[in-house]
Amino acid sequence: MTKYAFLLGSHPLMSFLEILNILDVEKISYSKPYRLGEILLLEMKISDAKLKKLQNTLGGTIKIIEIVDEFRGTIFQINKILTAERLLKKYFAQTKSKINFGFSVYSPKSLVYAEINWLRNFAYQTKRRLKDKYSVRYVDEKNFDLSSVMVANNKLVETGAEIVIIKQEQNFLVGRTATVQDFRSYVQRDMGKPSPNPKSGMLPPKLAQMIVNLSRSSGQKTVFDPFCGSGIILQEALLLNLDILGSDIDEAAVKSTLANLEWLIKTYNAAAKKLGGEKIKKTSISGRIREADATRSRWAKANTTDTFIATEPYLGPPQRRVPLMHNAKKIAHELEELYLGFFNNLHNNFSKIKRIGIVFPVIKTNEGLLYLNILDKIGDIGYIRHDFLPSEQAKKEAYVSHRGGLLYSRPDQFVLREIFVFERR
Ligand SMILES: C[S@@+](CC[C@H](N)C(=O)[O-])C[C@H]1O[C@@H](n2cnc3c(N)ncnc32)[C@H](O)[C@@H]1O
């Protein structure tokens, strides 16, 4: 087993839960998960190719770092670990052509000036020491926090190393970044598609990916999104190599989903051919997307035991400023009707679907947050909430609602997202 550190994204708890669920779904055995802020540590046995695939599967993980050394002491002793010989042997990807290297430090407390200064001197000294025999470049980042963009643009993983120092309570872990999130691909799938649908509010692709991953359980191969909008969830499902089914009440949304998914398959498969990567397996999507009302329709094709739902239904009209509580209540009431209509229909017409990952809106009002008050009713219909965490632990977490939903928000948003996974009783 090798120890790895996962650098978690902006919503660390959600990222953490996504990792554990995917390791279970993919049957990758692991031990001793331990989370400290933005870092998750665990041990697993995994090939390089599988690790790369795992990185691409996870919407909430920014980097995966392989831990090479562990020591007790202070950062001023790191030179004893990171000797030139050890760097060449254990850290750098290669030494035959130019070596690019940089440092990142993750620590619950930020480094003090003396530590920053010392580490920078150490980095430049290392460069000088190696310079006679090797062609070396040090990529300096003043806060020792290299972004995935910097790691990728400077080709640190392929040509040298991003050396990562993780400070824990008693000791330091030192490792080398093995994989980083492919930021170019996210930009392309977010911005490149032919039919963005600003009307339905933009679901960030990484969040869509996390919703799919949190909703999955092993053996389930088909994602059904009954409120598919412009198809962002379905797009991420296709990239995760899952089968898809989608519907929407709005004809224009159906057309937009079809155009976006066709574009995605064409673009990705052309790139895969050129770069030798994996292709999206489904090449025909007609018959998989249709117009339907999620509160009334049946669809035999989607009513199977290997299908699960991952969906973001309508979250209400976009808000430009904080709404008054009594206006928000009107919106929430209409949305409650829609959501209950959906769960009732699911129960009556989709009896084989066992897991449902779904986004609820939480409206920020002048009197505080307003939640959809329908959990008991959904329970009466026959769906129970999956507990992401034991309730004592959940209370201590940021980004968890008082009733155990995972919260996702950005500072400028007036409608937050609350994510639940339900299981049919
Ligand atoms: C927030 S968007 C969905 C975003 C989508 N999940 C995605 O990944 O792009 C909500 C969609 O729900 C659809 N909708 C609203 N009421 C519906 C209903 N009763 N049945 C099906 N779709 C509905 C709207 O037309 C809209 O396209």
Ligand as a Chemical Component Dictionary entry (heavy atoms), coordinates in Angstrom:
data_LIG
# 
_chem_comp.id                   LIG 
_chem_comp.type                 NON-POLYMER 
_chem_comp.pdbx_formal_charge   0 
_chem_comp.three_letter_code    LIG 
# 
loop_
_chem_comp_atom.comp_id 
_chem_comp_atom.atom_id 
_chem_comp_atom.alt_atom_id 
_chem_comp_atom.type_symbol 
_chem_comp_atom.charge 
_chem_comp_atom.model_Cartn_x 
_chem_comp_atom.model_Cartn_y 
_chem_comp_atom.model_Cartn_z 
_chem_comp_atom.pdbx_ordinal 
LIG C1  C1  C 0  -31.894 23.768 -13.351 1  
LIG S1  S1  S 1  -32.412 23.143 -14.889 2  
LIG C2  C2  C 0  -31.597 21.641 -14.905 3  
LIG C3  C3  C 0  -30.131 21.694 -15.142 4  
LIG C4  C4  C 0  -29.649 20.344 -15.562 5  
LIG N1  N1  N 0  -29.729 19.395 -14.460 6  
LIG C5  C5  C 0  -28.296 20.296 -16.175 7  
LIG O1  O1  O 0  -27.519 19.424 -15.815 8  
LIG O2  O2  O -1 -28.011 21.107 -17.058 9  
LIG C6  C6  C 0  -34.078 22.716 -14.597 10 
LIG C7  C7  C 0  -34.854 22.154 -15.742 11 
LIG O3  O3  O 0  -36.036 21.565 -15.220 12 
LIG C8  C8  C 0  -37.027 21.627 -16.233 13 
LIG N2  N2  N 0  -38.342 21.372 -15.632 14 
LIG C9  C9  C 0  -39.114 22.180 -14.875 15 
LIG N3  N3  N 0  -40.249 21.532 -14.535 16 
LIG C10 C10 C 0  -40.201 20.304 -15.061 17 
LIG C11 C11 C 0  -41.038 19.161 -15.030 18 
LIG N4  N4  N 0  -42.208 19.169 -14.407 19 
LIG N5  N5  N 0  -40.630 18.048 -15.674 20 
LIG C12 C12 C 0  -39.446 18.014 -16.319 21 
LIG N6  N6  N 0  -38.613 19.065 -16.400 22 
LIG C13 C13 C 0  -38.979 20.192 -15.776 23 
LIG C14 C14 C 0  -36.828 22.998 -16.833 24 
LIG O4  O4  O 0  -37.352 23.037 -18.148 25 
LIG C15 C15 C 0  -35.309 23.144 -16.797 26 
LIG O5  O5  O 0  -34.742 22.815 -18.039 27 
# 
loop_
_chem_comp_bond.comp_id 
_chem_comp_bond.atom_id_1 
_chem_comp_bond.atom_id_2 
_chem_comp_bond.value_order 
_chem_comp_bond.pdbx_ordinal 
LIG C1  S1  SING 1  
LIG S1  C2  SING 2  
LIG S1  C6  SING 3  
LIG C2  C3  SING 4  
LIG C3  C4  SING 5  
LIG C4  N1  SING 6  
LIG C4  C5  SING 7  
LIG C5  O1  DOUB 8  
LIG C5  O2  SING 9  
LIG C6  C7  SING 10 
LIG C7  O3  SING 11 
LIG C7  C15 SING 12 
LIG O3  C8  SING 13 
LIG C8  N2  SING 14 
LIG C8  C14 SING 15 
LIG N2  C9  SING 16 
LIG N2  C13 SING 17 
LIG C9  N3  DOUB 18 
LIG N3  C10 SING 19 
LIG C10 C11 SING 20 
LIG C10 C13 DOUB 21 
LIG C11 N4  SING 22 
LIG C11 N5  DOUB 23 
LIG N5  C12 SING 24 
LIG C12 N6  DOUB 25 
LIG N6  C13 SING 26 
LIG C14 O4  SING 27 
LIG C14 C15 SING 28 
LIG C15 O5  SING 29 
# 
